[in-house]
Amino acid sequence: MPQPAFIDEPSSPFGSGLPAEAMVAHLTAQPGVQRVPSPKLTLFLRRAFLDPETCTAIIARIDAQRRPSTISDYNGDAAFRTSETCDLDPNDPAVAAVEAKIMAFTGLDPAFGEPMQGQRYAIGQEFKGHTDYFEPSGVDYERFCSVAGNRTWTVMIYLNEPEAGGATRFKAIDKIVQPETGKLLAWNNRRVDGTPNPATIHQGMKVRSGVKYVITKWFRERPWGW
């Protein structure tokens, strides 16, 4: 069966998410950005990236259309990911506005982005330690990567602050990021040589009180095209 005729290089000067110096320089130059000092992975934070009104609007959409979250390469642990997920409508003006803001912030080509998702974590729910890229040796690798390739960059935004718990822990660098309304995290899922970076392993820790909402935007090696 012939492969889709996708090119490897997009029109964006930063490519599909390779850790080029220009990409890092673009993010570093954004107002209010902090880069986490670590040689193991490229991770940026930006507080108050979204205003509270926008966050509230997206939360309402997640609540209206949430479903149980799933994982690839099921490991037999039914409690590995216990959140709920919402596939956000890219034609919704509120969703489209957030996507446009993410593109301007990252400089990434929108053609390489997956549709944005929302996640909801109630009390006791979590997502245990995982990476966002698909393991090349995994049984689901061909299913998820045959068209658009593997994931490159992740952009995640907290939409609210639960009363307790719900932090994101990057185990390999001993970094815990607390949820704050509108705070953005962006990280490269690959090493300098383009191979998947296991140091990006992270955990959505259990919510102890309240509810946590986030949105996630992943980028791929080739145009999305599904």
Contacts in CASP RR format, 6 or more apart in sequence:
PFRMAT RR
TARGET T0000
AUTHOR 0000-0000-0000
METHOD contacts of the structure
MODEL  1
MPQPAFIDEPSSPFGSGLPAEAMVAHLTAQPGVQRVPSPKLTLFLRRAFL
DPETCTAIIARIDAQRRPSTISDYNGDAAFRTSETCDLDPNDPAVAAVEA
KIMAFTGLDPAFGEPMQGQRYAIGQEFKGHTDYFEPSGVDYERFCSVAGN
RTWTVMIYLNEPEAGGATRFKAIDKIVQPETGKLLAWNNRRVDGTPNPAT
IHQGMKVRSGVKYVITKWFRERPWGW
3 146 0 8 1.000
4 147 0 8 1.000
4 225 0 8 1.000
6 147 0 8 1.000
6 148 0 8 1.000
6 222 0 8 1.000
6 223 0 8 1.000
6 225 0 8 1.000
7 222 0 8 1.000
7 223 0 8 1.000
8 16 0 8 1.000
8 221 0 8 1.000
8 222 0 8 1.000
9 15 0 8 1.000
9 16 0 8 1.000
10 16 0 8 1.000
10 109 0 8 1.000
10 111 0 8 1.000
10 112 0 8 1.000
10 223 0 8 1.000
11 109 0 8 1.000
11 111 0 8 1.000
12 107 0 8 1.000
12 108 0 8 1.000
12 109 0 8 1.000
12 112 0 8 1.000
13 22 0 8 1.000
14 20 0 8 1.000
14 22 0 8 1.000
14 23 0 8 1.000
14 26 0 8 1.000
14 107 0 8 1.000
14 108 0 8 1.000
14 109 0 8 1.000
15 23 0 8 1.000
15 108 0 8 1.000
15 109 0 8 1.000
15 112 0 8 1.000
16 108 0 8 1.000
16 109 0 8 1.000
16 112 0 8 1.000
16 152 0 8 1.000
16 219 0 8 1.000
16 220 0 8 1.000
16 221 0 8 1.000
16 222 0 8 1.000
17 23 0 8 1.000
17 108 0 8 1.000
17 112 0 8 1.000
17 152 0 8 1.000
17 153 0 8 1.000
17 188 0 8 1.000
17 190 0 8 1.000
17 219 0 8 1.000
17 221 0 8 1.000
18 152 0 8 1.000
18 190 0 8 1.000
18 194 0 8 1.000
19 42 0 8 1.000
19 188 0 8 1.000
19 190 0 8 1.000
19 191 0 8 1.000
19 192 0 8 1.000
19 194 0 8 1.000
23 107 0 8 1.000
24 42 0 8 1.000
26 106 0 8 1.000
26 107 0 8 1.000
27 33 0 8 1.000
27 35 0 8 1.000
27 44 0 8 1.000
27 105 0 8 1.000
27 106 0 8 1.000
27 186 0 8 1.000
28 35 0 8 1.000
28 44 0 8 1.000
30 46 0 8 1.000
30 105 0 8 1.000
32 46 0 8 1.000
32 47 0 8 1.000
33 44 0 8 1.000
33 45 0 8 1.000
33 46 0 8 1.000
34 44 0 8 1.000
34 45 0 8 1.000
34 46 0 8 1.000
35 42 0 8 1.000
35 43 0 8 1.000
35 44 0 8 1.000
35 45 0 8 1.000
36 43 0 8 1.000
36 44 0 8 1.000
36 45 0 8 1.000
36 173 0 8 1.000
36 175 0 8 1.000
38 173 0 8 1.000
38 175 0 8 1.000
40 172 0 8 1.000
40 173 0 8 1.000
40 197 0 8 1.000
40 199 0 8 1.000
41 170 0 8 1.000
41 172 0 8 1.000
41 173 0 8 1.000
41 187 0 8 1.000
41 188 0 8 1.000
41 197 0 8 1.000
41 199 0 8 1.000
41 200 0 8 1.000
42 187 0 8 1.000
42 188 0 8 1.000
43 170 0 8 1.000
43 173 0 8 1.000
43 175 0 8 1.000
43 185 0 8 1.000
43 186 0 8 1.000
43 187 0 8 1.000
43 188 0 8 1.000
44 184 0 8 1.000
44 185 0 8 1.000
44 186 0 8 1.000
44 187 0 8 1.000
45 177 0 8 1.000
45 183 0 8 1.000
45 184 0 8 1.000
45 185 0 8 1.000
46 105 0 8 1.000
46 183 0 8 1.000
46 184 0 8 1.000
46 186 0 8 1.000
47 180 0 8 1.000
47 182 0 8 1.000
47 183 0 8 1.000
48 180 0 8 1.000
48 181 0 8 1.000
48 182 0 8 1.000
48 183 0 8 1.000
49 101 0 8 1.000
49 105 0 8 1.000
49 157 0 8 1.000
49 182 0 8 1.000
49 183 0 8 1.000
49 184 0 8 1.000
50 98 0 8 1.000
50 101 0 8 1.000
50 157 0 8 1.000
50 159 0 8 1.000
50 181 0 8 1.000
50 182 0 8 1.000
50 184 0 8 1.000
51 182 0 8 1.000
52 181 0 8 1.000
52 182 0 8 1.000
54 94 0 8 1.000
54 97 0 8 1.000
54 98 0 8 1.000
55 159 0 8 1.000
55 160 0 8 1.000
55 181 0 8 1.000
55 182 0 8 1.000
55 213 0 8 1.000
56 159 0 8 1.000
57 94 0 8 1.000
58 88 0 8 1.000
58 94 0 8 1.000
58 95 0 8 1.000
58 98 0 8 1.000
58 118 0 8 1.000
58 159 0 8 1.000
58 213 0 8 1.000
58 215 0 8 1.000
59 159 0 8 1.000
59 160 0 8 1.000
59 213 0 8 1.000
61 86 0 8 1.000
61 88 0 8 1.000
61 89 0 8 1.000
61 92 0 8 1.000
61 94 0 8 1.000
61 95 0 8 1.000
62 84 0 8 1.000
62 86 0 8 1.000
62 88 0 8 1.000
62 118 0 8 1.000
62 119 0 8 1.000
62 120 0 8 1.000
62 159 0 8 1.000
62 213 0 8 1.000
62 215 0 8 1.000
63 120 0 8 1.000
64 86 0 8 1.000
65 86 0 8 1.000
65 87 0 8 1.000
66 84 0 8 1.000
66 85 0 8 1.000
66 86 0 8 1.000
66 120 0 8 1.000
67 84 0 8 1.000
67 85 0 8 1.000
67 86 0 8 1.000
68 84 0 8 1.000
68 85 0 8 1.000
69 81 0 8 1.000
69 82 0 8 1.000
69 83 0 8 1.000
69 84 0 8 1.000
69 85 0 8 1.000
69 119 0 8 1.000
69 127 0 8 1.000
70 81 0 8 1.000
70 85 0 8 1.000
71 80 0 8 1.000
71 81 0 8 1.000
71 130 0 8 1.000
72 134 0 8 1.000
72 138 0 8 1.000
72 140 0 8 1.000
72 143 0 8 1.000
72 144 0 8 1.000
73 134 0 8 1.000
73 135 0 8 1.000
73 138 0 8 1.000
73 139 0 8 1.000
73 140 0 8 1.000
77 128 0 8 1.000
79 128 0 8 1.000
80 127 0 8 1.000
80 128 0 8 1.000
80 130 0 8 1.000
81 126 0 8 1.000
81 127 0 8 1.000
81 128 0 8 1.000
81 130 0 8 1.000
82 121 0 8 1.000
82 124 0 8 1.000
82 125 0 8 1.000
82 126 0 8 1.000
82 127 0 8 1.000
83 119 0 8 1.000
83 120 0 8 1.000
83 121 0 8 1.000
83 125 0 8 1.000
83 126 0 8 1.000
83 127 0 8 1.000
84 119 0 8 1.000
84 120 0 8 1.000
84 121 0 8 1.000
84 122 0 8 1.000
84 125 0 8 1.000
85 117 0 8 1.000
85 118 0 8 1.000
85 119 0 8 1.000
85 120 0 8 1.000
86 117 0 8 1.000
86 118 0 8 1.000
86 119 0 8 1.000
86 120 0 8 1.000
87 115 0 8 1.000
87 117 0 8 1.000
88 95 0 8 1.000
88 115 0 8 1.000
88 116 0 8 1.000
88 117 0 8 1.000
88 118 0 8 1.000
88 215 0 8 1.000
89 95 0 8 1.000
90 96 0 8 1.000
90 99 0 8 1.000
90 115 0 8 1.000
90 116 0 8 1.000
95 116 0 8 1.000
98 116 0 8 1.000
98 157 0 8 1.000
98 215 0 8 1.000
99 110 0 8 1.000
99 116 0 8 1.000
99 217 0 8 1.000
102 155 0 8 1.000
102 217 0 8 1.000
103 110 0 8 1.000
105 155 0 8 1.000
105 184 0 8 1.000
105 186 0 8 1.000
106 153 0 8 1.000
106 155 0 8 1.000
106 186 0 8 1.000
106 219 0 8 1.000
108 153 0 8 1.000
108 219 0 8 1.000
111 223 0 8 1.000
111 224 0 8 1.000
112 148 0 8 1.000
112 152 0 8 1.000
112 219 0 8 1.000
112 220 0 8 1.000
112 221 0 8 1.000
112 222 0 8 1.000
112 223 0 8 1.000
112 224 0 8 1.000
113 217 0 8 1.000
113 218 0 8 1.000
113 219 0 8 1.000
113 220 0 8 1.000
113 224 0 8 1.000
114 148 0 8 1.000
114 151 0 8 1.000
114 217 0 8 1.000
114 218 0 8 1.000
114 219 0 8 1.000
114 220 0 8 1.000
114 224 0 8 1.000
115 224 0 8 1.000
116 215 0 8 1.000
116 216 0 8 1.000
116 217 0 8 1.000
117 215 0 8 1.000
117 216 0 8 1.000
117 217 0 8 1.000
118 213 0 8 1.000
118 214 0 8 1.000
118 215 0 8 1.000
118 216 0 8 1.000
119 213 0 8 1.000
119 214 0 8 1.000
119 215 0 8 1.000
119 216 0 8 1.000
120 211 0 8 1.000
120 212 0 8 1.000
120 213 0 8 1.000
121 127 0 8 1.000
121 162 0 8 1.000
121 166 0 8 1.000
121 204 0 8 1.000
121 207 0 8 1.000
121 211 0 8 1.000
121 212 0 8 1.000
121 213 0 8 1.000
121 214 0 8 1.000
122 207 0 8 1.000
122 210 0 8 1.000
122 211 0 8 1.000
123 207 0 8 1.000
123 208 0 8 1.000
123 209 0 8 1.000
123 210 0 8 1.000
123 211 0 8 1.000
124 206 0 8 1.000
124 207 0 8 1.000
124 208 0 8 1.000
125 206 0 8 1.000
125 207 0 8 1.000
126 166 0 8 1.000
126 203 0 8 1.000
126 204 0 8 1.000
126 205 0 8 1.000
126 206 0 8 1.000
126 207 0 8 1.000
127 203 0 8 1.000
127 204 0 8 1.000
128 203 0 8 1.000
128 204 0 8 1.000
129 169 0 8 1.000
129 171 0 8 1.000
129 201 0 8 1.000
129 202 0 8 1.000
129 203 0 8 1.000
129 204 0 8 1.000
130 201 0 8 1.000
130 202 0 8 1.000
130 203 0 8 1.000
131 189 0 8 1.000
131 196 0 8 1.000
131 197 0 8 1.000
131 198 0 8 1.000
131 200 0 8 1.000
131 201 0 8 1.000
131 202 0 8 1.000
132 151 0 8 1.000
132 154 0 8 1.000
132 189 0 8 1.000
132 200 0 8 1.000
132 218 0 8 1.000
133 150 0 8 1.000
133 151 0 8 1.000
133 189 0 8 1.000
133 190 0 8 1.000
133 196 0 8 1.000
133 197 0 8 1.000
133 200 0 8 1.000
134 140 0 8 1.000
134 141 0 8 1.000
134 144 0 8 1.000
134 145 0 8 1.000
134 150 0 8 1.000
134 151 0 8 1.000
135 141 0 8 1.000
135 196 0 8 1.000
136 150 0 8 1.000
136 196 0 8 1.000
147 222 0 8 1.000
147 224 0 8 1.000
147 225 0 8 1.000
147 226 0 8 1.000
148 220 0 8 1.000
148 221 0 8 1.000
148 222 0 8 1.000
148 223 0 8 1.000
148 224 0 8 1.000
148 225 0 8 1.000
148 226 0 8 1.000
149 220 0 8 1.000
149 221 0 8 1.000
149 222 0 8 1.000
150 189 0 8 1.000
150 196 0 8 1.000
150 220 0 8 1.000
150 221 0 8 1.000
151 189 0 8 1.000
151 218 0 8 1.000
151 219 0 8 1.000
151 220 0 8 1.000
152 188 0 8 1.000
152 189 0 8 1.000
152 190 0 8 1.000
152 219 0 8 1.000
152 220 0 8 1.000
152 221 0 8 1.000
153 186 0 8 1.000
153 187 0 8 1.000
153 188 0 8 1.000
153 189 0 8 1.000
153 218 0 8 1.000
153 219 0 8 1.000
154 185 0 8 1.000
154 186 0 8 1.000
154 187 0 8 1.000
154 189 0 8 1.000
154 200 0 8 1.000
154 216 0 8 1.000
154 217 0 8 1.000
154 218 0 8 1.000
154 219 0 8 1.000
155 184 0 8 1.000
155 185 0 8 1.000
155 186 0 8 1.000
155 216 0 8 1.000
155 217 0 8 1.000
155 218 0 8 1.000
155 219 0 8 1.000
156 168 0 8 1.000
156 184 0 8 1.000
156 185 0 8 1.000
156 186 0 8 1.000
156 214 0 8 1.000
156 215 0 8 1.000
156 216 0 8 1.000
156 217 0 8 1.000
157 182 0 8 1.000
157 183 0 8 1.000
157 184 0 8 1.000
157 185 0 8 1.000
157 214 0 8 1.000
157 215 0 8 1.000
157 216 0 8 1.000
158 179 0 8 1.000
158 180 0 8 1.000
158 181 0 8 1.000
158 182 0 8 1.000
158 183 0 8 1.000
158 212 0 8 1.000
158 213 0 8 1.000
158 214 0 8 1.000
159 181 0 8 1.000
159 182 0 8 1.000
159 213 0 8 1.000
159 214 0 8 1.000
159 215 0 8 1.000
160 179 0 8 1.000
160 181 0 8 1.000
160 211 0 8 1.000
160 212 0 8 1.000
160 213 0 8 1.000
161 179 0 8 1.000
161 180 0 8 1.000
161 181 0 8 1.000
162 179 0 8 1.000
162 207 0 8 1.000
162 208 0 8 1.000
162 209 0 8 1.000
162 210 0 8 1.000
162 211 0 8 1.000
162 212 0 8 1.000
163 208 0 8 1.000
163 209 0 8 1.000
163 210 0 8 1.000
164 207 0 8 1.000
164 208 0 8 1.000
164 209 0 8 1.000
164 210 0 8 1.000
165 179 0 8 1.000
165 205 0 8 1.000
165 206 0 8 1.000
165 207 0 8 1.000
165 208 0 8 1.000
165 209 0 8 1.000
165 212 0 8 1.000
166 179 0 8 1.000
166 204 0 8 1.000
166 205 0 8 1.000
166 206 0 8 1.000
166 207 0 8 1.000
166 208 0 8 1.000
166 212 0 8 1.000
167 176 0 8 1.000
167 177 0 8 1.000
167 178 0 8 1.000
167 179 0 8 1.000
167 204 0 8 1.000
167 205 0 8 1.000
168 176 0 8 1.000
168 177 0 8 1.000
168 179 0 8 1.000
168 185 0 8 1.000
168 202 0 8 1.000
168 203 0 8 1.000
168 204 0 8 1.000
168 205 0 8 1.000
169 175 0 8 1.000
169 176 0 8 1.000
169 177 0 8 1.000
169 202 0 8 1.000
169 203 0 8 1.000
169 204 0 8 1.000
169 205 0 8 1.000
170 176 0 8 1.000
170 177 0 8 1.000
170 200 0 8 1.000
170 201 0 8 1.000
170 202 0 8 1.000
171 201 0 8 1.000
171 202 0 8 1.000
171 203 0 8 1.000
172 198 0 8 1.000
172 199 0 8 1.000
172 200 0 8 1.000
172 201 0 8 1.000
173 199 0 8 1.000
176 205 0 8 1.000
177 183 0 8 1.000
177 185 0 8 1.000
179 212 0 8 1.000
179 214 0 8 1.000
187 200 0 8 1.000
188 197 0 8 1.000
188 200 0 8 1.000
189 196 0 8 1.000
189 197 0 8 1.000
189 200 0 8 1.000
190 196 0 8 1.000
190 197 0 8 1.000
191 197 0 8 1.000
END
